[in-house]
Amino acid sequence: MRIVVLDGYTENPGDLSWSGLEELGDLVVYEKAPANDTKEILKRIGGSEAIYTNKTPISKEVIDTAPNLKFIGVLATGYNLVDVNAAKEKGIPVCNIPAYGTEAVAQFAIALLLEICHHVAHHSDQVYKGRWENSQHFCFWDYPLIELSGKTMGIIGFGRIGQATARIAQALGMKILANSSHVKPELESETCKYTDLDTLLRESDVISLHCPLFPETEGIINKDSIAKMKDGVIIINNSRGQLIVEQDLADALNSGKVYSAGLDVVSAEPIRGDNPLLKAKNCFITPHISWASRESRRRLMDIAVDNLRQFVKGSPVNVVNM
């Protein structure tokens, strides 16, 4: 079996091994994605029977033209870059990687929130610049320091990552309002309740996004939904950038309606220089790294290998289009 990884660098920049896939066939790994160049994508695929993609789009044209293609693996949870219906028509399973980064992404959401609350990096920088050494007082701070205990976090999307984020927030003394299309009453407690979206927007001090990108969630944070929020709300997003109308959030940050935002994702990645959030007040942006701990990527690799192994055995798992 010929196996091609179309864009493997972000999953494995050199600190992991592809040996699991090498054991299953003749493996070729390309590091960078060929963007939306169908001709180059098809050239890379060639006569391969199994391919893996992270950010390389797999269109209907690609699926219809690749002569031997039998398996499509996605090196991520999201699979919107693959035409899953076209693959289904050809009888090709598309297998994703669920749950590999749950704890890492939840941890990063809280890291963004804590940075907003304490500006740790800024105050550390000021110490190294000599400000503490030359201060007349035993301490100083340049931003309001925010205590989270007793505050309410609204979580939009209460799947695995939303629930993991809630557990950490509850450990910090926060109350949780959850909004989800799938309600699990057993998750409710004195400090965690399901609610409708309008109530969540109205009552939350912090709003954290953990929902998938679907037509109904695209742009869910916009000028209208922001208007329903508390003045001084904090917004966290390390799910999908397209959940936010970025100009609307930038305007709300600059007006003070939204106190701060912590974002690990934006609508177009890598971020473009004209993104309005780059000039917005009190906006923290990191380069889509919530998922990228070595532990998380190792789990991703193990699941990716097992997906193909199970397909070869005739019992595919994590199939999103069958």
N, C-alpha and C positions, 0 to 999 in steps of 0.2 A: 504494500500500500504506500502510495506517495502522499505525504502530509506536508502542507504548506502553512506556515504562520505568516500572515500578510503584514503584520505590524507588531512585532514582539517586544520592542525596547522598553515601553513603559511597564509592562508586566515583569520583564526580566532584563534590567540594565546590566546584568553580569553577576549578580549576587545569588542567583538561583541556577538550577540546572534544567535543561530540556530533556534529560535522559529518559524520563518516563515516556515521552512521545517517541523518542528514538527507538525505544524497545518495541513500539507498535508498527514501525514502518520506516520508510526512507524520508527523513525530515529535512526540510529547507526552511530556514527562518530569515525573514526580512525584518529589519529593525524599524524603519519608518513607514508610515502609511503613504500610499501614492495618491492621496487626496481623492478627488472624484474623477480620476482618469480611467475610464472603463477599459481602454486599450491596454494600459499598463497593468491593471488588475487582472485582466484575462491572461496577459503574458505571464504574470507571476503564478497564476493558478495552473496554467498549462493543462496537463492531463491528470492533475491531482484528483484523488478520490475524497480526501478530507482536507478541509481548510479551517483555519482559525482567524478570526478578525477581532480587533478591539475597536478601532475607529475607521477602518476601511469599509466604505459602503458596498453592500452586496445587493445590487439591483436585480430586477427581473431580467434585464438584458444579460447580466453576468450569469445568472442562474441558467437561463435558456441556452447560453452559448458555451458554457463550460461542459465539455463532452462527457467526462467521467465522474462528475461531482456526485457524491452520495451522502456527505455529512458536512454540516456547517456548525462549527463551534464558535461561540462568542466568549471572548476573554473578559467578560463583564456581566453584570446582572441585566442591564438594559440592552434591548435588542432592536431598537427602532431603526438602526442603520441597515437591517436586513429585511428584504421583502419576504416576510414569512409566508404570505399567501402564495407567492410564486414558487417558493420552495415546497410548500405543501402540495401544490399541483403536480410537482415533479416527484413527489414521494420522498423528499429530502428532509430529514429531521433537522431542526435548528435547536441546538442545546445551549442554554446559558449557564451562568454560575450563580446560583442563589446563595445568599446568606454568608458568603465568605468574609465580608468586611463589616459585619454588623457591629461588633464591639469597637472596631477602629473608627468607624464613621460616627458612632454615638459619642465616643470619647472626644473626637475632633469638634463636634458641635458644641460640646461643653467647653472645650478649650477656647473656641471663638468667643463664647459668652463670657468666660472668665477674663479674657484679654480686654473685652469691652468694659467689664466691671472694675478692673484694676490697672489697666495699661501697664502691665508688667514690663514689657520690652522697653517702652518709653522711659520708665523710671529707672530701669537698670542702665540704659544708655546715659541718662543724666548723672548717675553716680560715677560712671567712667569718664564723663566729661568734667568732673571735679565739683559739681554743684553741691553734693552733700559735704564734701571735705571743706568747702568754703561757706557752708551754711551757718547762720547764727543760731539755728534751732536744731534739735536732735532729729527732726524728721521734716519732710516736705512732700507735697503732692501737687501735681499740676491739673489733675482732673478729679471730678467727684468719684469717690470710692463707693461702690454699690454692694450692699449685702443682699444676697438672694433669698435667704431664709424668710418664709412667709409670703413671698411673691408667687404669682401664678404664671406658669408656662403653658401656653396653648400649643399643642402639637397637631399639625395638619398632616395626616397620614400616620396611622397607628399600627403599622406592620412591625416587623422584627426590629428595624432600626429605631422607629419611633418609640417602641416599648423600651428598648435598651437606653435610649436617651432619657426617657421618663424615670427609669430606675435611678440613674445618676442624679437627675434633678431632684427627685424625692429625697435622696440621701443628703442633699444640700438644704433640705427643709422646704422645698418648693411644693406647691400644689399643682396638679396637672388637669388641664382640660383637653380632652382628645376628640378629634374629629376624623371619622373614618367611614368608608363605604361598607366596611365589614365590622360590625360591633360584636365584641366578645364580653358579655356581662361579667364573666369571671375575673376580668382584669380590673374591674372597678373596686374602689376602696374609699376610705375616708379622704384620701389625698389624691384620688384619681377618678375622674368622672368623664363619661362621654357627653358631648353636647353638640348642638348645631353650630354651623360656621359663624353665623352672626353673633351668637353669644360668645364664642371663642374670641372673635375679633374685638368685641366690646370689653371683655373682662380680663384679658391677658396682659401681663406686664412684659412678657417675652413671648414671641411667636417663632416657633422653629418648624421648618418645612421638611417633611420626610415622606412626601407622597410621590408616586410615579408621575411622569409626564404623559398625560393624556389630553385630548382636545378639551375636556372639561376642566382640567387643572392648569392648562397653559395660561399664563398671565393672571393667576389667581390673586396675586398681590399686585394691585393696581390702584389708581387714584380713588376709585370708589370704595374698595375694601379698606384702604388705608384711612379714609375718612371715618370709618366706623371704629377705628382703633383708639385706644387711650392716647392722649398726648404723652410723648416721651417713651413710647413703646420701643423695645429692642427687637430686631428681626434677624434671625439666623437662617441661612440657607446653605446646606451642603448636600442638596439632593440634585436638582436640575436647574440650570440658570434660567430656562424659559418659563419657569413658574412665576417669574417677576417681570413686570413691565419696568425696565430699568430707568427710563426717564422719569416715570412717576415716583419711583423710590428715591432717585436723586433729588427731585424737587422736595419730597417730604423730609429728607435729611437736611437739606439746605434751609428749609423753613423751621426746622426744629420739631415738627410734628412727630417724626421718628427720631428718637434720640441717637440711635446708632444701629449699624448693620454689620454683621459678620458673615462674609460670603466666601465659600470655597469654589463656587461655580458661577459662570456668567453665560449669557445667551450665545455668544460666539467665542470659541476657544481654539487657540490661545486668545487672550483678551485683545481687543483692538484699541488703538490709541484714542479713538473718538468715543469710547464708551463713557457715558455721562457719569457713571459711578466713580471713575478715576478722579474726578474733581469735586465729588460730593463731600460734605462735612462728615467727619467721624464714621467713615466707612472703612472697614478692614477687609481686604481681599487677599486670599491665598490661592495658589495656582493648582486647584483641583487635586489636592493631595490627601484628602481625608481617608481614602481607601488604601494608601500606598505603604503602610507599614510592611516590613519584611514578613512578619507573621501572617498578615492578611494576604499578601501576594503568594506566600507559600501555600496557603489553603486554596487560593484560586488555582494555582498550578496543579495541585493534587486533584481537585474536582475536574479541571479541564481534561486531565489525562484519563480519569475514571469515566468521564462522559464518552470518550472515544472507545475506551476498553469495553464498556457496556454495549455500545453500538455494535462493535465487532462481534460480541457474543450473541447479538440478536435481541437484546433487551435494553433499548436506549432509555436513558433517564434524563431528567431536567429538559424535556422536550417542550417547547413553547408553541408549536404550530401543528400539533397532531391531536 
